[in-house]
Amino acid sequence: MSISTKNHSFVRNKLLNKEEIAFLDVREEDPHAREHPLFAANLPLPRIEIDAYGKLPKRNIPIVTLDDGEGYAELAAQRLVALGFTNVSIFEGGVKAWKAAGGEVFKDVNVPSKSFGELVESKRHTPSLSAQEVKQLIDNKEDVVVVDVRRFDEYNTMSIPTGISVPGAELVLRLPELAPNPKTKVIVNCAGRTRSIIGTQSLINAGIPNEVNALRNGTIGWTLAGQELDRGQTRKFKEVSENTTSEAALRARSVADRAGVKRASLVDVEKWKSQSERTTYFFDTRTPEEYEAKHLPGFRSVPGGQLVQETEMVAPVRGARMVLVDPSGGGVRANMPASWLAQMAWDVFVLDDVKSSDLSEKGAWQAPLPNLPQVETVDANTLSSWLKSDSNTLVIDFSTHANYVKGHIPGSWYALRSQLADALQKIPKVDRYVLTSTPAELGKFVAQELQALTKAEVLVLEGGNAAWAKAGLELEKGPTHLASPPLDRYKRPYEGTSVDPAAMQAYLDWEFGLVEQLGKDGTHHFWVL
């Protein structure tokens, strides 16, 4: 079937009218982060079969695919149609055409959330202290608690001295027991600005009696001040009493009500799951550990702080309905994120009156997948013996570059599915290629494409890299054999432990300019409580 094209005015009108649209930038993350429209969510071409059903729950939503003239938008549209999506178009002329029509373009990732955070600070004048001021408080052993609102793995990589890991949505629930004395000063930090602004303002909005300040510019500001960060810290929040939970629940509910968050019941959830004319996302905003212990059927685990920070990564359909649940924290970790999502113009509900007996499922969330292609496979131990005895077998790994660097099958080559033909020019010619990946299913989708480009035998490692590791087989670390440039990951200027100060400063300068860019774009409907 021929696939139609759409233009700037079509997309803009959908956004202005708050109608559902999945505007998908199907390039790899790095080119996406260099420039894209505000609500163009990144769904890279190589991952469409893996991610589409989880991120685009309804098959009839208007989808518009975007690239910058590379041809990916058309390929992505074809793949989406093959997966059963019925309303798929291509954005004509790509990013260049968006700009030519007067559309604003943004740099970096998670831009809707970051620009919203800057808007909050500009409207509410969220209080903050400089890195030097916070260091002085710590050095003077003043009564101060530093809470780090990022994911635990980010905190563990680098953190402010004395800092405790309290991911964003946990703050209102956990802080009263971390700082029981109302005279204790509270410092909220992230890597840059957004999550510390939202975290600080969350505590203020909830009426916490302590003085609360954001650490201005986060770990970036700390580093630019020439101050040392800690590495490898493991301090975490603790469980809290029923009294603390009840009081936090009242505070969070009050904030959600003021933000216009709506309430939902399990009856509503069942109705919305089968509704064809509306997209609904169902998110459990507790910690992943609590979710895996027991959760509601059909709900995906997305901790609340990350949901506010990375909304378009899990909910790319702008204009969709969103239902949040926190069945074991008095609703605090659903109501607080919901209050922010409402201000970001999402149609957001919190699910109430969930009993423990309703939580009938266990384990991690499994992305819904299409039927997997029938391909020849090999198990990990057989592959291992081939690699030891046969120089004519070679492994190609289609995981993310970050996963490949962490550990891969010795001698395997990293390649991007979107650059397959180019990658094959760099990979040695052999009689047999074995494809592996994380997630394991990805390799099966690549196999047929690779087979069309080579006369060699193509097999897939059953269970992917996880099966290799589970078999106790050796892994190699580092960027040892790269057949493709690592375009699948945009290097955040605040990531890792050795970052150029000029890049950090440029990142902060960019964040300061986001409010002005929001004004020029004009499609966001953001407001601030």
C-alpha positions in Angstrom: 0.0 0.0 0.0 1.2 3.6 -0.6 1.8 5.6 2.5 0.6 9.2 2.6 2.7 12.2 3.6 1.9 14.9 6.2 3.3 18.5 6.8 4.1 20.9 9.5 0.5 22.4 9.7 -1.0 18.9 10.1 1.3 18.0 13.1 1.0 21.5 14.6 -2.8 21.5 14.5 -2.9 18.1 16.2 -0.7 19.4 19.0 -2.6 22.7 19.3 -6.0 20.8 19.5 -4.6 18.3 22.0 -5.6 15.5 19.7 -3.7 12.2 19.7 -0.6 12.0 17.6 2.5 9.8 17.6 5.1 12.0 15.9 8.1 9.7 15.8 11.7 10.6 15.0 12.9 7.3 13.7 16.6 8.2 13.5 19.1 6.9 16.0 19.3 8.8 19.3 22.4 10.8 18.6 21.1 12.5 15.4 17.7 12.9 17.1 19.4 14.7 20.0 21.2 17.1 17.6 17.9 18.7 16.5 14.2 17.7 16.4 10.8 19.2 17.0 9.7 19.4 20.6 7.2 16.5 20.6 9.0 14.3 18.1 9.5 11.2 20.3 12.6 9.1 19.5 11.6 5.6 18.3 14.7 4.4 16.3 14.0 2.4 13.2 16.0 -0.7 14.4 13.8 -1.1 17.5 10.3 -0.6 15.9 9.3 -4.3 16.1 10.6 -4.5 19.7 9.0 -1.2 21.0 6.0 -0.4 18.9 3.3 -2.4 20.6 4.4 -1.3 24.1 4.7 2.4 23.3 1.8 2.6 20.8 -1.0 0.6 22.4 -3.7 1.4 19.8 -3.2 0.4 16.2 -5.4 3.1 14.7 -3.7 6.2 16.2 -2.3 8.8 13.7 1.4 8.1 13.4 3.8 10.4 11.5 7.4 9.2 11.0 10.2 11.7 10.7 13.9 11.6 9.6 16.2 14.1 7.9 16.1 12.8 4.4 17.9 9.4 5.0 14.9 7.3 4.0 14.4 5.9 7.5 10.9 7.5 7.8 9.6 5.5 4.8 11.2 2.2 6.1 9.7 2.9 9.5 6.3 3.6 8.1 6.4 0.3 6.1 7.4 -1.6 9.2 4.6 -0.1 11.2 2.0 -0.9 8.5 3.3 -4.5 8.5 2.8 -4.6 12.3 -0.9 -3.7 11.8 -0.9 0.1 12.3 -3.6 1.6 10.1 -3.0 5.3 10.1 0.6 5.8 9.3 2.1 8.8 7.4 5.6 10.2 6.6 6.6 13.7 7.4 7.4 15.2 4.0 10.9 16.7 3.7 12.1 15.7 7.2 13.5 18.0 9.8 14.6 20.5 7.1 11.0 20.9 6.0 9.9 21.4 9.6 12.4 24.2 10.0 11.5 25.7 6.6 7.9 25.9 7.7 8.9 27.9 10.8 8.9 25.0 13.2 11.2 25.3 16.2 13.9 22.6 16.7 15.4 21.5 20.0 18.7 19.9 21.0 19.3 17.0 23.5 16.9 14.3 24.9 13.8 14.5 27.1 13.3 18.0 26.0 9.6 18.4 26.8 10.4 17.6 30.5 13.6 19.7 30.7 11.9 22.7 29.1 9.0 22.3 31.5 11.4 22.2 34.5 12.9 25.5 33.4 9.4 26.9 33.0 8.6 25.9 36.6 11.7 27.6 37.9 11.0 30.8 35.9 7.4 31.0 37.2 7.9 29.8 40.8 11.5 31.0 41.4 12.3 27.6 42.9 15.0 28.3 45.6 18.5 27.0 45.0 22.0 27.2 46.5 25.3 27.3 44.6 27.8 24.4 44.8 30.1 26.5 47.0 27.3 27.3 49.5 26.2 23.7 49.8 29.9 22.6 50.3 30.2 25.1 53.1 27.1 23.7 54.8 28.5 20.2 54.6 32.0 21.2 55.7 30.6 23.2 58.6 28.7 20.1 59.7 25.5 22.0 59.7 22.1 20.3 60.1 21.6 19.5 56.4 20.4 16.5 54.4 21.3 16.1 50.7 18.9 14.0 48.6 19.8 12.8 45.1 16.7 12.4 43.0 18.2 10.6 40.0 18.0 6.8 39.3 20.1 4.8 41.8 22.6 3.8 39.1 23.3 7.5 38.3 23.7 8.3 42.0 26.1 5.3 42.4 28.3 6.5 39.5 28.8 10.0 41.1 27.2 11.8 43.9 27.4 14.8 46.2 29.3 14.0 49.5 26.8 12.8 52.2 24.1 12.5 49.5 21.3 9.9 49.9 19.6 8.2 46.9 15.9 9.2 47.0 14.6 9.0 43.4 12.1 11.8 42.6 8.7 10.4 43.3 9.9 9.0 46.6 10.7 12.4 48.1 7.4 13.5 49.6 7.0 9.9 51.1 10.5 9.5 52.4 11.8 12.9 53.4 9.9 13.3 56.7 11.9 10.4 58.2 15.2 11.5 56.6 14.8 15.0 58.0 12.4 14.7 61.0 13.5 18.0 62.5 11.8 20.9 60.6 14.9 23.0 61.2 17.0 20.5 59.1 17.9 22.1 55.7 17.2 19.9 52.7 19.3 20.1 49.5 17.9 18.4 46.4 20.3 17.4 43.6 20.4 15.8 40.2 23.0 15.9 37.4 21.9 19.2 35.9 18.8 21.1 36.7 15.4 19.6 35.8 15.0 16.8 38.4 16.3 19.0 41.2 14.0 21.8 40.3 11.0 19.4 40.1 12.1 17.6 43.3 12.5 20.8 45.3 9.2 22.3 44.0 7.5 19.0 44.9 8.5 19.3 48.5 7.5 23.0 48.6 4.1 22.2 46.9 3.5 19.4 49.4 4.0 21.8 52.3 7.1 20.1 53.8 8.0 22.4 56.8 11.8 22.2 56.2 13.8 24.8 54.2 14.3 23.2 50.8 16.8 24.3 48.1 17.9 22.8 44.8 21.6 22.3 44.3 22.0 24.9 41.5 23.1 23.0 38.3 23.5 19.7 40.1 26.7 17.6 39.9 27.7 19.7 36.8 27.7 22.8 39.0 29.6 20.9 41.7 32.3 19.8 39.2 32.5 23.3 37.5 33.2 24.7 41.0 36.3 22.5 41.2 34.8 20.3 44.0 35.2 16.6 44.3 32.3 14.2 43.8 31.9 10.8 45.6 31.9 7.6 43.6 30.2 4.2 44.3 28.0 5.4 47.2 25.1 3.1 48.1 23.1 5.1 50.7 19.4 4.7 50.1 16.1 5.8 51.6 14.5 3.5 54.2 11.0 2.2 54.7 8.7 4.7 56.5 6.0 4.2 59.2 2.3 4.1 58.6 1.9 7.5 60.2 4.4 9.1 57.9 2.8 7.4 54.9 -0.7 8.6 55.9 0.5 12.2 56.3 2.4 12.1 53.0 -0.6 10.7 51.3 -2.8 13.7 52.4 -0.1 16.1 51.3 0.3 14.5 47.8 -3.4 14.1 47.3 -3.9 17.8 48.0 -1.2 18.8 45.4 -2.8 16.4 42.8 -6.3 17.9 43.4 -4.9 21.5 43.0 -3.3 20.4 39.7 -6.6 19.0 38.4 -5.5 15.3 38.5 -8.6 13.1 37.9 -9.4 9.8 39.8 -10.0 6.4 38.3 -11.3 3.0 39.5 -10.5 -0.5 38.4 -13.8 -0.5 36.5 -12.5 2.5 34.5 -9.2 0.7 33.8 -11.0 -2.4 32.4 -13.1 -0.1 30.1 -10.1 1.9 28.9 -8.0 -1.2 28.2 -10.5 -2.2 25.4 -11.3 1.3 24.2 -10.4 1.6 20.5 -10.8 5.3 20.0 -8.4 6.4 22.7 -4.8 5.6 23.8 -4.4 4.9 27.5 -1.0 4.3 29.2 -1.0 2.4 32.5 2.0 3.0 34.8 3.0 1.7 38.2 5.2 4.4 39.7 6.7 2.6 42.6 10.2 1.1 42.7 10.9 -1.7 40.3 11.5 -4.1 43.2 8.0 -3.4 44.6 6.5 -3.8 41.2 8.2 -7.1 40.6 7.0 -8.5 43.9 3.4 -7.9 42.9 1.4 -5.6 40.6 -1.8 -5.0 38.7 -2.2 -6.8 35.3 -1.5 -4.5 32.3 0.5 -1.9 34.2 4.1 -1.1 33.2 6.8 -0.3 35.8 8.0 3.3 35.4 9.2 5.0 38.7 7.4 8.3 39.0 10.4 10.6 38.9 11.7 9.1 35.7 8.2 9.2 34.2 8.1 13.0 34.6 11.8 13.3 33.4 11.5 10.9 30.4 7.8 11.0 29.5 8.1 10.7 25.8 10.3 7.6 26.1 7.4 5.6 27.5 4.4 7.6 26.3 5.1 8.9 22.7 1.5 9.5 21.9 0.9 13.1 22.7 -2.7 13.7 23.7 -3.1 10.2 25.2 -4.7 9.4 28.6 -2.4 8.3 31.4 -3.3 6.2 34.5 -0.8 6.1 37.4 -1.0 3.8 40.4 1.0 3.5 43.7 -0.8 0.7 45.7 1.7 0.5 48.5 2.8 4.1 49.3 -0.6 5.6 50.1 -0.8 6.9 46.5 2.1 9.4 47.1 4.2 8.2 44.3 1.3 8.4 41.8 -0.2 11.7 43.0 3.0 13.7 43.0 4.1 12.7 39.4 0.5 13.1 38.3 0.5 16.6 39.5 3.4 17.4 37.3 2.1 15.5 34.3 -1.2 17.4 34.5 0.8 20.7 34.3 2.5 19.2 31.3 -1.0 19.0 29.7 -1.4 15.3 30.0 -4.9 13.8 30.6 -3.8 12.1 33.8 -5.7 9.9 36.3 -4.6 8.3 39.6 -6.1 4.9 40.3 -7.6 4.7 43.8 -8.8 1.9 46.1 -6.5 -0.8 45.0 -6.3 -3.7 47.4 -3.4 -6.1 47.9 -5.5 -8.9 46.5 -5.8 -7.0 43.2 -2.1 -7.2 42.6 -2.2 -10.6 40.9 0.9 -10.5 38.8 4.7 -10.8 39.6 7.9 -10.2 37.8 9.3 -7.6 35.4 7.2 -5.9 32.7 7.4 -7.8 29.4 7.0 -5.7 26.3 4.3 -7.0 24.0 5.9 -8.3 20.8 4.8 -9.3 17.3 5.2 -12.8 16.1 9.0 -13.5 15.8 10.4 -14.4 12.4 11.3 -18.1 12.0 15.1 -18.2 11.8 17.8 -20.8 12.4 19.3 -20.6 15.9 22.2 -21.9 17.8 22.6 -22.4 21.6 25.4 -20.6 23.6 27.5 -23.7 24.3 27.5 -24.8 20.6 28.5 -21.3 19.5 31.3 -21.2 22.1 32.7 -24.4 20.7 32.4 -23.1 17.1 34.3 -19.9 18.1 37.1 -21.9 19.7 37.6 -24.3 16.8 36.4 -22.5 13.7 37.7 -19.2 12.5 35.0 -19.1 9.8 32.3 -18.2 12.4 31.8 -14.6 13.5 29.4 -13.0 15.9 27.7 -9.6 15.2 26.1 -7.9 18.2 23.1 -5.6 17.6 22.8 -4.4 21.3 23.1 -0.8 22.2 26.7 0.5 22.1 26.5 1.0 25.9 25.6 -2.7 26.5 28.2 -3.9 24.0 30.9 -1.9 25.9 29.8 -3.3 29.3 30.3 -6.9 28.0 30.1 -8.9 24.8 31.0 -12.2 23.3 34.8 -12.2 22.8 35.6 -11.2 19.2 32.0 -10.1 18.4 31.4 -7.0 16.3 29.1 -4.2 17.3 26.8 -3.1 14.4 23.8 -0.9 14.0 20.8 -2.4 12.2 20.1 1.0 10.6 23.7 0.9 9.0 23.8 -2.8 8.2 25.1 -2.6 4.6 27.9 -0.2 5.7 28.8 -2.3 8.7 29.1 -5.4 6.6 31.8 -3.7 4.6 33.9 -3.5 7.8 33.2 -6.9 9.2 35.5 -9.8 8.0 34.0 -12.1 5.4 33.3 -15.5 6.8 31.1 -18.6 6.0 28.8 -18.2 9.0 27.5 -15.2 10.9 25.8 -15.6 14.3 23.7 -12.6 15.4 23.2 -11.7 19.1 21.5 -8.9 20.9 20.0 -7.5 24.0 17.0 -7.9 24.0 17.4 -11.4 22.4 14.5 -11.0 20.0 16.1 -8.1 18.1 18.6 -10.4 16.4 15.7 -12.4 14.9 14.4 -9.3 13.1 17.8 -8.5 11.7 18.6 -12.0 10.4 16.5 -11.8 7.2 17.9 -8.4 6.4 21.5 -9.6 6.8 20.8 -12.8 4.8 19.7 -10.6 1.9 23.2 -8.9 1.9 25.4 -12.0 2.2 25.8 -15.5 0.8 27.1 -16.7 4.2 25.0 -18.8 6.6 23.1 -16.6 9.1 22.0 -17.9 12.5 20.8 -16.2 15.7 22.0 -17.0 19.2 19.0 -18.4 21.0 18.4 -16.2 24.1 20.9 -13.6 22.9 23.6 -12.2 25.2 21.7 -13.1 28.3 21.9 -16.8 27.4 25.7 -16.5 26.8 26.1 -14.9 30.3 23.7 -17.4 31.9 25.9 -20.3 30.5 28.8 -18.8 32.5 30.8 -18.1 29.3 33.5 -15.4 29.2 32.7 -11.8 28.2 35.0 -9.2 26.7 34.6 -5.5 27.7 35.2 -2.2 25.9 34.7 -0.9 22.3 36.8 -3.6 20.8 35.3 -4.2 17.3 33.0 -1.4 16.1 31.6 -1.9 12.6 29.2 1.1 13.1 29.6 4.5 14.8 27.8 4.5 18.2 24.9 6.7 17.0 22.3 4.9 19.1 23.3 6.8 22.2 23.6 10.5 22.6 26.4 11.2 25.1 24.8 13.4 27.8 27.2 16.2 28.8 26.8 15.2 32.5 27.4 11.5 32.1 30.4 9.5 33.3 33.3 10.6 35.4 35.5 12.5 32.9 33.5 15.3 31.2 34.8 18.4 29.5 33.9 21.5 31.6 33.2 23.4 28.4 30.6 20.8 27.4 29.0 21.0 30.9 28.8 24.8 30.7 27.3 24.7 27.2 24.7 22.2 28.5 23.7 24.6 31.3 23.6 27.6 28.9 21.3 25.5 26.6 18.9 24.7 29.5 18.7 28.4 30.4 17.5 29.1 26.9 14.7 26.6 26.9 11.9 28.8 28.2 12.4 31.2 25.3 12.3 28.2 22.9 9.1 27.0 24.4 7.5 30.4 23.7 8.6 30.3 20.1 7.3 26.7 19.6 3.9 27.4 21.2 2.4 23.9 21.0 3.0 22.7 24.5 0.0 23.8 26.7 2.3 23.7 29.8 1.1 25.7 32.9 2.5 26.0 36.4 0.7 25.5 39.6 
